Amino acid sequence: MKSTLFFTLTLFSLSRMQAQKIFAVERGYQADIKVFVADLDYKADLLVHKVAADYQAKGNEGLWFFTDADYQADVTVFFTDHDYQADLIIHFVDRDYQAKWRNKSKYHLLIP
């Protein structure tokens, strides 16, 4: 019984840690990370696909759901004007299967 409960709690906490519910803030100092949107995919650290519902934003693989309020988000981001200002460079893709990390060394940035 204890091992089942421990396993369930561990799975729940791991899934919550890697969810990608995002809220975009208006000021850089309010953000957990600063993000720049690249015009071409090869320039990006992460290829991101915007999903329509929060339950689709699972894992840390670039499926992002943008929330309406900061308290609903796991990570807050600020979109910068230049790539040198950003912690993470992303590129938006059209399909969910295209979302992926191109630079895994920045994976930790999206773990709350």
LOFI-564359 format. One record per atom (N, C-alpha, C): x, y, z; residue number from 1. Coordinates in steps of 0.2 Angstrom, whole numbers, plus 5000, padded with zeros to 4 digits. Example, Ala and Ser with C-alpha at 12.3 -4.5 7.8 and 13.67 -1.06 7.14 Angstrom:
# LOFI-564359
NODE     c1     c2     c3   num
NODE   5066   4972   5039     1
NODE   5062   4978   5039     1
NODE   5066   4984   5039     1
NODE   5064   4989   5035     2
NODE   5068   4995   5036     2
NODE   5064   5000   5039     2
***
This chain:
# LOFI-564359
NODE     c1     c2     c3   num
NODE   5004   4994   5000     1
NODE   5000   5000   5000     1
NODE   5004   5006   5000     1
NODE   5009   5006   5004     2
NODE   5014   5012   5005     2
NODE   5018   5013   4998     2
NODE   5020   5008   4995     3
NODE   5024   5008   4989     3
NODE   5019   5011   4983     3
NODE   5013   5009   4983     4
NODE   5008   5011   4978     4
NODE   5007   5019   4979     4
NODE   5006   5021   4985     5
NODE   5005   5028   4986     5
NODE   5011   5032   4984     5
NODE   5017   5030   4986     6
NODE   5023   5033   4985     6
NODE   5024   5034   4977     6
NODE   5023   5028   4973     7
NODE   5023   5028   4966     7
NODE   5019   5033   4963     7
NODE   5012   5033   4965     8
NODE   5007   5038   4963     8
NODE   5009   5045   4964     8
NODE   5012   5047   4970     9
NODE   5014   5053   4971     9
NODE   5020   5055   4967     9
NODE   5024   5051   4966    10
NODE   5030   5052   4962    10
NODE   5028   5054   4955    10
NODE   5024   5050   4952    11
NODE   5022   5051   4945    11
NODE   5018   5057   4945    11
NODE   5014   5059   4949    12
NODE   5010   5065   4949    12
NODE   5015   5071   4950    12
NODE   5020   5071   4954    13
NODE   5025   5077   4955    13
NODE   5029   5077   4949    13
NODE   5031   5072   4946    14
NODE   5035   5072   4939    14
NODE   5031   5075   4934    14
NODE   5025   5073   4933    15
NODE   5021   5076   4928    15
NODE   5020   5083   4928    15
NODE   5019   5086   4935    16
NODE   5017   5093   4936    16
NODE   5024   5097   4935    16
NODE   5029   5094   4936    17
NODE   5036   5097   4936    17
NODE   5037   5099   4928    17
NODE   5035   5095   4924    18
NODE   5037   5096   4917    18
NODE   5031   5099   4912    18
NODE   5026   5101   4915    19
NODE   5020   5103   4911    19
NODE   5023   5110   4909    19
NODE   5020   5112   4903    20
NODE   5022   5118   4900    20
NODE   5016   5123   4899    20
NODE   5013   5125   4905    21
NODE   5008   5130   4905    21
NODE   5012   5137   4906    21
NODE   5011   5141   4901    22
NODE   5015   5147   4900    22
NODE   5011   5153   4901    22
NODE   5014   5158   4904    23
NODE   5011   5165   4904    23
NODE   5016   5170   4902    23
NODE   5014   5174   4897    24
NODE   5018   5179   4895    24
NODE   5017   5186   4899    24
NODE   5023   5188   4902    25
NODE   5022   5194   4906    25
NODE   5025   5200   4902    25
NODE   5023   5206   4904    26
NODE   5025   5212   4901    26
NODE   5032   5215   4902    26
NODE   5035   5213   4908    27
NODE   5041   5216   4910    27
NODE   5046   5210   4911    27
NODE   5052   5211   4909    28
NODE   5057   5206   4910    28
NODE   5059   5204   4917    28
NODE   5058   5208   4921    29
NODE   5060   5206   4928    29
NODE   5054   5202   4931    29
NODE   5048   5202   4928    30
NODE   5043   5198   4931    30
NODE   5043   5190   4928    30
NODE   5048   5189   4924    31
NODE   5048   5182   4921    31
NODE   5053   5178   4924    31
NODE   5051   5171   4923    32
NODE   5056   5166   4925    32
NODE   5061   5165   4920    32
NODE   5059   5166   4914    33
NODE   5064   5166   4909    33
NODE   5063   5171   4903    33
NODE   5068   5173   4900    34
NODE   5067   5177   4894    34
NODE   5068   5173   4888    34
NODE   5063   5175   4883    35
NODE   5063   5171   4877    35
NODE   5063   5175   4871    35
NODE   5066   5173   4866    36
NODE   5067   5176   4859    36
NODE   5064   5171   4854    36
NODE   5059   5174   4849    37
NODE   5056   5170   4844    37
NODE   5061   5171   4838    37
NODE   5064   5165   4836    38
NODE   5068   5166   4830    38
NODE   5063   5165   4824    38
NODE   5066   5167   4818    39
NODE   5062   5167   4812    39
NODE   5063   5160   4808    39
NODE   5068   5157   4810    40
NODE   5070   5151   4807    40
NODE   5071   5145   4812    40
NODE   5069   5139   4810    41
NODE   5070   5134   4815    41
NODE   5077   5132   4817    41
NODE   5081   5132   4813    42
NODE   5088   5130   4815    42
NODE   5092   5135   4819    42
NODE   5089   5141   4820    43
NODE   5092   5146   4825    43
NODE   5089   5144   4832    43
NODE   5084   5140   4833    44
NODE   5081   5139   4840    44
NODE   5084   5134   4844    44
NODE   5083   5135   4850    45
NODE   5085   5130   4855    45
NODE   5079   5125   4856    45
NODE   5073   5127   4855    46
NODE   5067   5123   4856    46
NODE   5062   5125   4851    46
NODE   5059   5120   4848    47
NODE   5054   5121   4843    47
NODE   5047   5120   4847    47
NODE   5043   5125   4846    48
NODE   5037   5126   4851    48
NODE   5030   5125   4846    48
NODE   5026   5121   4849    49
NODE   5019   5121   4846    49
NODE   5014   5124   4851    49
NODE   5010   5128   4849    50
NODE   5005   5131   4854    50
NODE   4999   5126   4853    50
NODE   4997   5124   4859    51
NODE   4991   5119   4860    51
NODE   4985   5123   4862    51
NODE   4979   5120   4861    52
NODE   4973   5123   4862    52
NODE   4970   5122   4869    52
NODE   4972   5117   4872    53
NODE   4970   5116   4879    53
NODE   4976   5114   4884    53
NODE   4975   5115   4890    54
NODE   4980   5114   4895    54
NODE   4982   5107   4896    54
NODE   4977   5102   4895    55
NODE   4979   5095   4896    55
NODE   4984   5093   4890    55
NODE   4984   5096   4885    56
NODE   4988   5094   4879    56
NODE   4996   5097   4880    56
NODE   4997   5101   4885    57
NODE   5004   5103   4887    57
NODE   5007   5098   4892    57
NODE   5009   5093   4889    58
NODE   5012   5088   4894    58
NODE   5019   5087   4892    58
NODE   5023   5085   4897    59
NODE   5030   5084   4896    59
NODE   5034   5091   4895    59
NODE   5040   5090   4894    60
NODE   5044   5096   4892    60
NODE   5047   5096   4885    60
NODE   5042   5095   4880    61
NODE   5044   5094   4874    61
NODE   5042   5099   4869    61
NODE   5040   5105   4871    62
NODE   5039   5110   4867    62
NODE   5031   5111   4865    62
NODE   5027   5108   4869    63
NODE   5020   5109   4868    63
NODE   5018   5114   4873    63
NODE   5016   5120   4871    64
NODE   5015   5125   4876    64
NODE   5007   5127   4876    64
NODE   5005   5128   4882    65
NODE   4998   5131   4882    65
NODE   4999   5138   4886    65
NODE   4996   5143   4883    66
NODE   4997   5150   4886    66
NODE   4990   5151   4890    66
NODE   4992   5152   4897    67
NODE   4986   5153   4901    67
NODE   4984   5161   4901    67
NODE   4978   5162   4905    68
NODE   4976   5169   4905    68
NODE   4978   5173   4911    68
NODE   4981   5169   4916    69
NODE   4984   5172   4922    69
NODE   4990   5169   4924    69
NODE   4994   5173   4927    70
NODE   5001   5170   4929    70
NODE   5000   5165   4935    70
NODE   4995   5165   4939    71
NODE   4995   5160   4944    71
NODE   4993   5153   4941    71
NODE   4990   5153   4935    72
NODE   4989   5146   4932    72
NODE   4995   5143   4928    72
NODE   5000   5147   4927    73
NODE   5006   5145   4924    73
NODE   5011   5141   4928    73
NODE   5015   5137   4925    74
NODE   5020   5134   4928    74
NODE   5027   5138   4927    74
NODE   5027   5142   4921    75
NODE   5033   5146   4920    75
NODE   5030   5152   4917    75
NODE   5033   5158   4919    76
NODE   5032   5164   4916    76
NODE   5037   5166   4911    76
NODE   5036   5169   4905    77
NODE   5041   5171   4900    77
NODE   5040   5178   4898    77
NODE   5045   5181   4896    78
NODE   5045   5188   4893    78
NODE   5048   5187   4887    78
NODE   5045   5190   4881    79
NODE   5047   5189   4875    79
NODE   5052   5195   4873    79
NODE   5058   5194   4872    80
NODE   5063   5199   4870    80
NODE   5063   5201   4863    80
NODE   5066   5207   4862    81
NODE   5067   5210   4855    81
NODE   5073   5207   4851    81
NODE   5078   5205   4855    82
NODE   5084   5202   4852    82
NODE   5086   5196   4855    82
NODE   5089   5192   4851    83
NODE   5091   5185   4854    83
NODE   5097   5185   4859    83
NODE   5101   5190   4859    84
NODE   5106   5191   4864    84
NODE   5103   5192   4871    84
NODE   5097   5195   4871    85
NODE   5094   5196   4878    85
NODE   5090   5190   4881    85
NODE   5090   5185   4877    86
NODE   5086   5179   4879    86
NODE   5090   5174   4882    86
NODE   5086   5170   4887    87
NODE   5089   5164   4890    87
NODE   5088   5158   4885    87
NODE   5082   5158   4881    88
NODE   5080   5153   4877    88
NODE   5078   5156   4871    88
NODE   5080   5153   4865    89
NODE   5077   5155   4859    89
NODE   5073   5149   4856    89
NODE   5067   5151   4854    90
NODE   5062   5147   4852    90
NODE   5060   5148   4844    90
NODE   5056   5144   4841    91
NODE   5053   5145   4835    91
NODE   5047   5141   4835    91
NODE   5041   5144   4833    92
NODE   5035   5141   4833    92
NODE   5034   5137   4827    92
NODE   5031   5131   4828    93
NODE   5030   5126   4822    93
NODE   5022   5125   4822    93
NODE   5020   5123   4816    94
NODE   5013   5122   4814    94
NODE   5010   5116   4817    94
NODE   5014   5110   4818    95
NODE   5012   5104   4820    95
NODE   5015   5102   4827    95
NODE   5011   5098   4831    96
NODE   5013   5096   4837    96
NODE   5019   5091   4837    96
NODE   5019   5087   4832    97
NODE   5025   5082   4831    97
NODE   5031   5085   4829    97
NODE   5031   5092   4827    98
NODE   5037   5095   4825    98
NODE   5041   5098   4832    98
NODE   5037   5099   4837    99
NODE   5039   5102   4843    99
NODE   5045   5097   4846    99
NODE   5051   5100   4848   100
NODE   5056   5096   4851   100
NODE   5062   5101   4853   100
NODE   5066   5098   4857   101
NODE   5072   5102   4859   101
NODE   5077   5101   4854   101
NODE   5081   5106   4852   102
NODE   5086   5106   4847   102
NODE   5093   5107   4852   102
NODE   5092   5110   4857   103
NODE   5098   5111   4862   103
NODE   5096   5109   4869   103
NODE   5097   5103   4870   104
NODE   5095   5100   4877   104
NODE   5098   5103   4883   104
NODE   5104   5107   4882   105
NODE   5107   5110   4888   105
NODE   5103   5115   4891   105
NODE   5098   5117   4888   106
NODE   5093   5122   4890   106
NODE   5087   5119   4893   106
NODE   5086   5113   4893   107
NODE   5080   5109   4895   107
NODE   5078   5111   4902   107
NODE   5083   5112   4907   108
NODE   5081   5114   4914   108
NODE   5078   5121   4914   108
NODE   5078   5125   4909   109
NODE   5075   5132   4910   109
NODE   5067   5131   4911   109
NODE   5064   5126   4908   110
NODE   5057   5126   4908   110
NODE   5054   5121   4914   110
NODE   5059   5119   4918   111
NODE   5056   5115   4924   111
NODE   5055   5120   4930   111
NODE   5049   5121   4932   112
NODE   5048   5126   4938   112
NODE   5051   5124   4944   112
***
